[in-house]
Amino acid sequence: MMTMRGLGGDLWAVAFEEATGVPLREQASVTGSTARHPARDSEALTGNIRGAAEVKLATFGLDTHLRLNDGAYGEDGEERSELLLAVLARADVPAADAVFLGHTPADVTGGRDAGVRVVAVATGKTTRAALQEAGAEAVLDELADTGRVLDAIGA
């Protein structure tokens, strides 16, 4: 199978934004910036099974920025908190040292249940108010300002 980095890149970027509510260039900028930060590692956390997640991440060029072996996938649990606990165990990171970047109230609740700091992004599919009400420590309106995102997550 070939990755789609070069083939129809604009179409894949549109598909990514439609699926997540976040422009691909913003996600790639943040993911790449945290990957380069010496004090922060970035792991994948998704409800997709690992094989599907790897294909999606490679398609959007995000796979090289994440530690996929330490990630958590659909086969690791059903709830966000279960997935977060799996990531923490694999990465050998205490919950108090972790930050979860999510975009739904379920992400916020799962992060809080797992004992990690939660920074949420109001992508347009979920309002800022709903994310604040769910208990996010910080809520961003977008990922375009990489510096602001890195400040919010403490990188």
N, C-alpha and C positions, 0 to 999 in steps of 0.2 A: 504494500500500500504506500502511496506517496502522500507526503504532507502537502498542505495547500498554501504554504507561505507565499509562493510566487504566483500561483495559478488563481486568478480571480480574487486577488487580495481584497479589492474594494468590496466585492460581494460578500466575502467572509466577514469583513469588518461590519458591514450592515447587519448581517445575520447575528453576529455577536451582540451588537447593541440592541437589536430587537429582542433577543433572548434574555439579556441581563439588564438592560436599561442603562448600561455604562458604555461609553465609546471605547472601542478597543485600544486606541492610542493612549487613553488615560489609564486603563488597566495595565497595559504593558509598561507604561512609565513608572507606575507605583510598584508593580511587581519586580521590575528590573532594579529599581532603586533600593528596595528592601533586600534584594538578593546581594547587592554590592555592599551593604552595610555590615561591618564586621561583627556587630553585636546582635544582629537579627538574622534568623534563618526563616525562610518561608516554606511552609508545607502546604500541600493540597488537602482540601477538605471538601467533599462533595457527596451527595446522595447517589451519584452515578457509580456503577461498578467500575473497578479500577481500569479495565481494558477500555471502556468507553471514555472514561475521564482522560486517559493518556492520549487517545485519538483527538479528543476535543482540544486539549491543551496544546498538542503539537500543531493542530490545524491553525490555531491562533498564535502560534509562536511563543507561548507562555511556558512551555515545558522546561526550557533550559534555565528558567529562573526559580524553579521549585525543587525541593527535595522530595521526589515522588515516593521513595521507599519509606519515608517517615509519615506519609500522608494517611488519611483515613477515607474510606470509600463506602459505597452502599452496602457492601457485604460485611462491613465492620459494625453496623448498627443501624437503627431506624431513626433515632432522635439525634439532633445536633449535639446534645451533651454527650451522648455515647461516642460520637465521632471525635469530638474534641478530646475526650479522655483517652481515646486510642492514639491520637496524634501526640498528646503530651507524653504518654508512656513510650511510644516509639522514639520520640525525639529526646527523651529523658530530660524534659523541661518541667519545672514546677508550675502549677497553674498561676501562681502569683507573678511569674515572670513572662507570661504569655499575653498576647493581644490577639483578639479575633476580629477581623474586618468582615462584617456581614451587611446584609441589605434587607432583611425581613424581620418582623417581630419574632418569628420562630428562631432566627439566628441569635437575636439578642437574648431571648429567654434561655436558649441552649447554652450560650456563653456564660450567662450568669449562673446557671445551674452547675456548670463545670468549674466555676470559680475563676474564670479568666476575665480580664478587662475586655469590654466590647466597644469598638468604634463602628458606628453604622453609617451607611451611605444612603441617602434618600435619592434613589435613582429615578424617581418618577412613578415607579410601580407602588412604592410605599412612601407615605408622607413622613416628613420630618417629625410631626406631632406623634404619629403612631410609633415611631422608633424611640422617641423620647419617653413616651408613655410605657413602652415595654422595658425601659430601664437602661438604654445605651448610655455609656459614660460620656461619649461625644457623638454628635451627629454632623456629618458633612453633607453638603448639597451635591457634591460631585467629586471626582478624582482629578480634575484638570490641574489643580494647583498641587503639584507633587510635594513641594515643601510643606504646605499646610497639612497634607495627609501624613507625611513623615513626622511632623510635630505632634499630631494627634495620637499617633501610635507610639510615640516616644523613641523613634529610630534616630 
